[in-house]
Amino acid sequence: MNTQNLIGGEWITPNGEQMTIQNPSDVTLDVGVVHFSRDTDVLQAGEAAKQALANWAAMTPGARGNILYRIATMLEEQLEDVAHISSMEMGKPISEMKGEVMRGVHLLRYYAAEGVRATGSVIPASQEHVLQYTKRVPLGVVGIITPWNFPIAIPIWKIAPALINGNTIVWKPAEIASLSATRLTRIFVDAGLPAGVLNLVVGRGSIIGNALLEKVHLDGVSFTGSTATGMHVASLAAKRNIKYQTEMGGKNAAVVLKDADLQLTVQAVLSGAFRSAGQKCTATSRVIVEKSIYNQFIDALRKEMALMHISSALDPKSYLGPVASAFQHEKVMHYVDMARTNTEIVTEGKLQIEASSGHYVTPLVVSGVTVDDPLVQEEIFGPLMVLLPADNFDEALELCNRTVYGLSASIFTNDIQKGLRFLDEAQVGMVRVNQETAGVEYQSPFGGMKMSSSHTREQGQAALDFYSQTKTCAVYYG
């Protein structure tokens, strides 16, 4: 499979450099070729989006919703093939990838239905015979920049609310998710999305990402990725006075109190830490455990990890597969080597496949580090979990909040008072009781505090607010 750009309804193979994608589960297998774009391709995509805007925005929201619903139906019909390509490209286990594609289906249907939801408000006027009300109108042309770790769901949870609000799009996916992006975009086209409404441009962020942000006439931009890049995106958007949202890093904590249900807790903590090989911004990377049950928790953790199946992404039994790329493997192994040198190894998983056959990282649980250690403070984005003991709830809460990030956190307890205090006092955008840190539902706002997110939220009704602007209208009829 080869990537292509979609610009103004035309499929185009750009003439920049090429990159062969190797299967991270088996690096002897090539999955496809990525053809990189030049900045001129981005400018053409921006112009196509601008030309398509008036007609798309003029359609009724219900008509736009009908198209989204057709896209959802076609995506569900092609779920197996889309999931297979994505698993081959970035290494997510096929069982998880099928779930991600189905989440995309649900997102499309959710936002399709928003086309007929009542919006706006009627506002009393101080003058007689005046009707005053608000309405929601599109932003215009929006840039969408997506990561590789959720190659289907994250693009859809940005694209769908943008489209239902009447915006047109220039989409720049991550390089190692570009095969998935091409496959997904073909479904949008086949479902009847008008030419120029969605434009796909594949390439390196340093080239076409900057061109998108600096040269294309954008009215808004939505980004998910690293904190450093997100801050760069925010800076460029602010200089142009365009609306932006940035979803960035996380260092998410699970707090385990002495009255927690250990069976439920251990399963949730392991899922949060090691599903998708820990490559989630909401992954559980810190586990803070009350000292009175610390050893008991470790015993339960070891028993459960011994059952973990670690193999190829296409093995239906795999709990986790490889990390996504050679670059990602090198980055994660830097932290693994640091952990093996400077910490106590609590337990680790066992591969059911030869490690050298792909980009595999053995899941690792460590302890014996201070709260300021890089393993505790830096986002690793891999299957490495750090345990921290706490004397009591108050210390656990303080440890939870001692990070520059504030995306997600969980507490495991049957004490309603402590659970509610945690909901109030944890400095994160998404906080949960007796649930893992990952897995926020699509109808709920997604986003964090501190260095994890900008001032906006994704998903749910919040996404509709981002991809639109409010117009206040008044009519004198006296």
N, C-alpha and C positions, 0 to 999 in steps of 0.2 A: 504494500500500500504506500502511496505517496501523498504528501500534503499538497493542498492547493489553496490559493486565496479565492475568496468570493468577493468581487467588487462590482457593484451595480448590477447584480444578477448574473455576471459572467464568471465562470471558473477559469482561473489563470494560474499557471505554474510560474512563480517568480524566478528570475535568473540570477539570484544571489548565490552564496555558498550553499553547500549541502551537508547534512549530517545524517548518518545512519543510526537508527534507534536499535539497540540491542535489547533482547528480552532480559530483564533483570533477574528472572528466575533461571535462565540458562543463557549465558552470554555468548554461546556459540551460535545462537539463533538470531537472525536479523528480522525485525518486525516491519520496518518500513524506512522510507527516506523522507526527511524534512527538508523542504526547499525554503531558504530564508529570503525574506523580502528586503527591498531597499526603502529608503525614506520616501522616494517618489511613489511607491505603492501605497503607503499610508496616506499621502496627500490625495491620491485618486480615490481611496476609500472614503476619506472625509468629504470629498466633493460629492460622491455618490450618495452618501447619507444625507447631505444637505439638500440635494435635488429631490430626494424621495420624501423629505419631511412633510411638506405641505399636504400631499395626498394622503399619507398615512395618518397624520394628525386629524385630518378632516373626516376620516371614517368614524362611524359611531363606535363607542367602546364595545358594544355588543358584537359588532362585526369583527373587531380585532380579537375579541374573546373567542369567536367561532374558529378563527385560524389557530389560536393557541390550543384550543381543544383538539383540533385535527392533528397538530404536532404531537400532543400527548398520546393520542391514539396510535399514531404511527411509531412513536418511540416505544410504546409498550409492545407493539407487534414485533419490533426488531430488538427487543431487550437482550436476547441471548447473544446476538452478533455484536451489539454495541459493548456489552459487558466483556465479551471475549477480547475484543480489540484493546479496551482500556486495561484489562488485567495483563495482557501481553506487553503493553507499552510501559506501564508504570508499576506493576508488581503487586497490586492489591489483590488479595484472595478473591477468587471468582464468586464465592458466596456473598462476600461483602459488596463486590462490585455490582452484582445483580440488585442488591438492596439499594445501592446508590442510584442506579438507573431508575428503579421504581420510585425513588424519592423525587427524581426529576419529573417523572410522570405526574406525581401528586402535586408538585409545585406548579406545573403548567396548568393543571385543572383548577387548582386553587385560584391562580391569578386570572384564568379565563373567566371564572365566575365573577370576578371583581368588575368585569365589564358592565354588569347590570346592577351593581350595588349603588344605592343612593349615596351621594356625596355632597359636600357643601353644606351651607347653613343659611337660613334666613335671619337677618339681623334687624331689630327694630330701628327705625329712623326717627330722628328728632323733628323732622319736617313732615307736614301732612302730605299725603298723596305721593309718597316715595317708597318704592320697593327696593330694599337693599339686601344683597345676598353675596355669597362667595361661590366660586367654582374652581375646580382643579384644572390646570392646563399643563401641557407637556413642558419639559425643560428645553428640548430641542434635540441636538446631536449629542450623544453621550459616548464617552470612551469607556470600555470595559476591559480590565486587565486581570486575568485569572491565573491561579497557581496550578501545579501539577497534581497535588495530593487528592483533590476531588475533581477529576477532569470532566465530569458530567454535571454533578449537582450544583457546584458553585457557579459555573457559567449560567445554568438555568435560573438559579435564584437571583441572579442579577438581570439576565436578559428578559425573563418573563414579566416582571413588574415594569421594566423600562418600556417594553412593547405595549402592554395593556394601557399605559398612560399616554401612548401616542408618540413616543420618542423613536428616533432612528439611532443606529448603533455602529460603531467601529470596535470590533472585538480583537484584542491581542491576547492569545492564550500563551501559557508557558511553553517553552520549546519542547520539553519532553512530554507534553500532553497535546501536541499539535495533530497527531494522527486521530486521536479521539475527537478533537475539535472539528476536524474536517468531516469525520463521519457524522457527528451530531448536526453540523450545519447542513449537510445534504438532506437530512430529515426535515429541517425547517423549510428548505427550498421545495422539496417534493410535496410538502403539505400546503403549498400555495402562498407562502409569504412573499409579498411583492418585492420586485427587484429594488435593491438599494436600501431596504429597511434594515437588514442585517448584513454587515460587511465583515468578513473574516480576513485578517492579515497576520500571517505567520512570520516570526522572525525573532531576532535577539532584542532583548529589552534595551540594551545600551544603544541600539540603532533605531529601531522603529518605535520602541516605547517612548524614548525622548522626543522623537519626531511627532508622535501622536499628541504628547502633552504640550509641546512648544509651538507646533506649526499648524496643526489641524484646528479648524474653527469648532471648538467644543463648547457646550453649555454645561457639561457636568462630566465627572469621571468617578468610576468606582473601581477600587483596587483591593485585592487580597494578596498578601505575600509577606515578606520580611519587614521588620520594623524600620531598618535603615532605608529600604527602598520606599516604604510607605511614607516616611517623613520627606523624602525627596519628591514624591508625587504631590504631597500636601503643599510643599513649598512652591512648586511650579504652578499648581492650581490657584493658590492664594495670590500669586503675582498677577494672574490673569483674571482674578475675581470670578472664578467659576466654582460652582458647587462641587464638593468632593466628599467622598467617604473612603476611609482606609481601614481595612481589617488586617491586623498585624500579628505580633507575637503573643505568646502566652507561657506562663510557668505555673500551671494549674495544680492546686493542692486538693487532696482528699484528707479530711480530718476524721480520725476513727476514735470514738470515745469508748469508755470501758463497758458501756451497756449496749454496744452495737451488736446486731445479729451478724456473727462472724461469717457464716456461710454466704449470706447475701452480700456482705461487705467485700469479701475476698474476690468473689466473682465479678463484682462491679469494678473494683480497683484494677484487677488484671485486664478486664475489657477496656477500661479507660486508658490504661498504660500501653497495652501491647497490640490491640487491634490496629490494623493498617500499619503495623510495625512502628507504632508510636508517632506516625507522621500526620498528626492532626494538631491544629492550633489549640484545640480543647483537650488534648491528651493529658492524662494524669501523670505528672512527672515528679511530684512530691507527695509523700504520704506521711502524715503527722499522726502518731499513735500515742495514746495515753500510756504511760509507763506501766501501769498495773496490768495491762493486757498485751504488752509489747511482745513478749516471747510467745504467748499463745497465738497472737496474730501471725508471727513469723512461721510457726509450725503449720498453721492452716494455709499460708501462702505457699510454702514449699510443697505441700501435698497437692494443691491445685495446679501448680506450675509443672509438676511431674507428668501431668496428663496432657500437657499442651503439645499439639502437633504443629511442627514448623517445617514447611516444605514449599514446593512450587506454588505459585499463585493459582495455577489451574488445577491443583489437587483439591477436590471438594472438602477434604478433611482438614485443610490447613487453617489453623487459628491465626497465624500470621505468615507472611511470605518474606521476600527480600525487601530491602529498601529500594528506592526508585531508580537510582543511577550510580555510576562509579563515583561521581562527585559527592553525592549524598552519602555513599558508603564511607568515603574517606573522611568526611566531616564527622559522621557519627562515631567512627572508630577512633578519632582523636579523643573524644570524650570517654569512650570505652577504655582506651589505654590509660587515660588519666585516672579513671575509676579503679582499674586493676592495680595501679601503682599506689594510690593514695587512700584507698578506702578498705573497709571490710566487706567481703563478698558474702551476702546473705544467702542468695540462691541464684541459679541461672537455668535457663531452659536447655533443651537438647535438640539439636537439628536432626531431622529425619532425612536429610539430604546432604550431599557433599558441599561444604561451605564454599569451596572455590568454584563451584559450578555457576554461581550467580552472586548477586550483591547481598549476601546473607549476613545478618548480625544476630548473634545469640542474645535473647532477652536476658537482662541482667538486673538484679536487685541488690543495692549496696546500702551501707550505713557507715557511721563513724565519721561524718563530715560536719563541719560547722555551718551555720546558717548563711555565712558569707562566701562559702565555697562556690566556684564557678558551676559545679554540678548542681547546686541548689538555686543559683541565680540566673543562669543562662539557658536559653531555649536550646534543647538538644535535637529535637525532632527525630527521635529514634527510640528503640525499645530499651530504655534505661530508666529505672525508677530508683529514687533516693528515699530512704526511710529516715524520719526524724522523730525522736521520742519527745514527749511533752509531759510535764507534771500534772497538768489539769487543762480544763477547757480554755481558760483565759490565756495560758501560754500557747496553746495550740492555735487559737485565733490570732495571737500576735505573730506567730511564725508564719501563718497563712498569709498575712498581709505584708510581710517583709520581702517585698519584691517590687520591681518597677512595673510589672505587668498586673493586669486586673481583668482577665478574660472570664475564667470560669473557676468555680470551687464547689466542693461537696462536703457535707458532713454526714457521718453515719452514727446515728444515735436513736434511742427510743425516748429520750428526754425532750418533751415538747418545748420546755422553756429554753433549753440550750439550742435546740433546732431553730426556734424563732429568733433568738439572739443572733445566731450565725447568719440567718437571712438578712438581718438588719445591719450587721457590723462587718461582714466580709466585704472587702473592697474590690468587688468584681461586678461585671455586668450581668453574669448568669450564675445563679447560686441555687444549689439543689440539696435536698435532704433525702438520704437513703437512695440516691441515684448516682451513676457515674458522672464525671465532669463533662464527658462528650455526649452527643446525642440530642441536642436541643431540637424540638419539633419545628417544622417548616412554617407553621402558622404563628409562631412566637417570634418576638424581636430577637435578633442575634447581634451581639456586640459586647465590648468590654469597656473598662475604665483605664485610667492611667495611660501607659504606653501601648496598650493593646489595640485601641481603636480611636478613630476620630470621634466627632461629636454626633454622629448619626448611627442608625441601626439598619441592619438588613433583615430580610424575610418579614412575614406577617404584614400587617397594615403599615408598619414603619417604612417598608420599602416603597410603598406607594407615595408616602410623603416625600421621600428623597427624590424620586424620579418625576416629581411634579412641582409646580409652584402655584401658590394661591393667588387668585385674582378677585378683588373686591369690586362688585358691580352695583350701581345705583341707577334707578329709573324714576324720573318724575312723570307722573301720569295725570296730574291735576289739570 
